[in-house]
Structures are given as structure tokens and as C-alpha cells.
Amino acid sequence: MTGFSVELRGVGVDFDRPALSGVDLTLAPGVVHGLLGRNGSGKTTLLSLLAAFRRPTHGKVLVDGEDPFENERVLEGTCFVRESGDVLGDENVKINLDFVESMRPAFDRAYAEEMLDQLEVPMRTKVESLSRGQRSAVGASLGLAARAPLTILDEVYLGMDAPSRYRFYQSLLVDYVEHPRTIVLSSHLIGELDRVLEHVTILHRGRVLLTDSAESLQARGSTLTGSAAAVDEVVAQLGIDVLARTVLGGTAQVTFVGMLGQDAHARVRSAGLELGPVPLQDLFVHLTDRSAAPADPAGSPEHHHAEEVDR
């Protein structure tokens, strides 16, 4: 497996208030990871630790088994790109490519130029004169073309329009298959990223709320839809812990995290209710809306709600 591994042990970062608290997290190498969270959840702070832009106040950060801070080997293999692009704004795009090519031994110049052409970025224009979307495209292109063992992209695609973002996602997937490495994508555009991500970590108020494979995480959420009376009766019978409830006329839908056992499935069918999946974005919204306080190991959704409901 190629790519750097990532491990955080009891990590905390304090500013005027704690930005991260007690973060324990392992990111496997050679996987596309999604780091999801609302604004202020601590995503950029966590990524800055991985890139050694800052040190933790508490705990330990390991990248490829080593402390990344002032670690030449690890830093050479880590590429961190933020929405700003982290480029030379007063130079044109071509000079930026020259600069990154001189600094990154695995940089693929032809691939970067191909991406920039697809995203309609002029090579002879100064970066500061580009539109926001074009500046985002420059940063994203350079980040992927660097082919670093740990590639961190922090909301780099926010400035792009929808067609450009989808071209970027497609390019990322194709290049990742051909050149596996560890990629960490931070975003709140979850509905667009769910087909890209293999593993998902949700940060909420500086703590890890959930971390699991994207497939397993999506399987945790379900909806029950049908007549409001039948839905409420089945929820009460099964003791389902409801995250959200919506009503339209006489029809209700509830969203919950958990897995129904065979007996519970039978009750749902006999009540004439429809059991359906929850999109990752909806699950994220419901979980982070619900969490009024940081989750603890005993009460967090991954420990409390994932039990099989078979009453």
C-alpha cells in the first residue's frame, strides 16, 4: 500500500478556546479520506497539524510513523493546499508550475497542464488576476500533480463552478487509481463528494463525531416513511432513537441511525412502511444538528446508535 499513514493520539489545540479536544484518529495509507464538518469544527486546524504548520497543544501527531514537525522526509512527502491555492499570486500560472516542479520530485508537469487546460485556466495570466474559480483550479491542479504520498486538499474546489468541480473530481479519481496515495479532502459539499470518498471522518466542535468507511457510514442511516400514525407507532414499539422527523399531510418520515434486526424489519413491513437509505449529506446534517455538545466515547453516535434494533 502506498501513501503515508496518519495517526493522532489525544490531540488538542488551544487558542482563545479549544479548537481540537482529545482527538484520536487513524487514517489508513493509500485511501481517499473525507474530513467533514461544519464551519469552525476544527477541520483546517487538524489538517495544519498534519502538514506541520503548527504543533498540537496536547497529544501526538504521527505522519508515516513520525512527528512531522521539522521532519524533512515527511514534509517532502506532504502537500497541503488550501482554497487560496498557496501559490505565488504576483506571478503567472506558468511560473507557478516551474516553481512547484522544482520543489516536488514527483510533480507531473504534463498532467498539471492538462488539468489547467480542462479547467480553462490561462497559463500567462498572473494568479492574482484570475477569477476565484480559476485560482482554486490552479491550487487543485498543482496539489494533484504533486503526487505527494500525503495530499491534503482543504476546500480547494469551493471557488469552482459545478462543471469545473465535477471535472476535478473525475480527474482526481482517475489519477488516484493510476497513482495511489493518501488523499485527505476537507469539504462541506458532501453531496458531491460521496462518490469519491472511501473513508469519512466527521468533526464536530473540535471532536471526532464519527469515523468509518463511507459505505458503512451510509449504511448506518435509514428512513422510515408512511402514514404518520403508523410511523409513530413503530418508532415507539422499536424504541428507535429519531434524529429527524418531517411531516407532509398525513405522511411522516423519520431519520435514524441504527440497524434493524429481522423482527424489526417484519414489523416495518407489516405496518406498510417504507425503509430507505439516507444520503451521506443528510446524515451529516442530522448528526451535527443533533449534537448540542461534544460527543464522548460512551455517548457518541458511533457507540450509542449503531446497535441493532430488534425489540
C-alpha positions, 0 to 999 in steps of 0.5 A: 500500500502506498501513501503515508499513514496518519495517526493522532493520539489525544490531540488538542489545540488551544487558542482563545478556546479549544479548537481540537479536544482529545482527538484520536484518529487513524487514517489508513495509507493509500485511501481517499479520506473525507474530513467533514464538518461544519464551519469552525469544527476544527477541520483546517486546524487538524489538517495544519497539524498534519502538514506541520504548520503548527504543533498540537497543544496536547497529544501526538501527531504521527505522519508515516510513523513520525512527528512531522514537525521539522521532519524533512522526509515527511514534509517532502512527502506532504502537500497541503493546499488550501482554497487560496491555492498557496501559490505565488499570486504576483506571478503567472500560472506558468511560473507557478508550475516551474516553481512547484516542479522544482520543489516536488520530485514527483510533480507531473508537469504534463498532467498539471497542464492538462488539468489547467487546460480542462479547467480553462485556466490561462497559463500567462495570466498572473494568479492574482488576476484570475477569477476565484474559480480559476485560482482554486483550479490552479491550487487543485491542479498543482496539489494533484500533480504533486503526487505527494504520498500525503495530499491534503486538499482543504476546500480547494474546489469551493471557488469552482463552478459545478462543471469545473468541480465535477471535472476535478473530481473525475480527474482526481479519481482517475489519477488516484487509481493510476497513482495511489496515495493518501488523499485527505479532502476537507469539504462541506459539499458532501453531496458531491463528494460521496462518490469519491470518498472511501473513508469519512471522518466527521468533526464536530466542535473540535471532536471526532463525531464519527469515523468509518468507511463511507459505505458503512457510514451510509449504511448506518442511516435509514428512513422510515416513511408512511402514514404518520400514525403508523410511523409513530407507532413503530418508532415507539414499539422499536424504541428507535432513537429519531434524529429527524422527523418531517411531516407532509399531510398525513405522511411522516418520515423519520431519520435514524441511525441504527440497524434493524434486526429481522423482527424489526424489519417484519414489523416495518413491513407489516405496518406498510412502511417504507425503509430507505437509505439516507444520503451521506449529506443528510446524515451529516446534517442530522448528526451535527444538528443533533449534537448540542455538545461534544460527543464522548466515547460512551455517548457518541453516535458511533457507540450509542446508535449503531446497535441493532434494533430488534425489540 
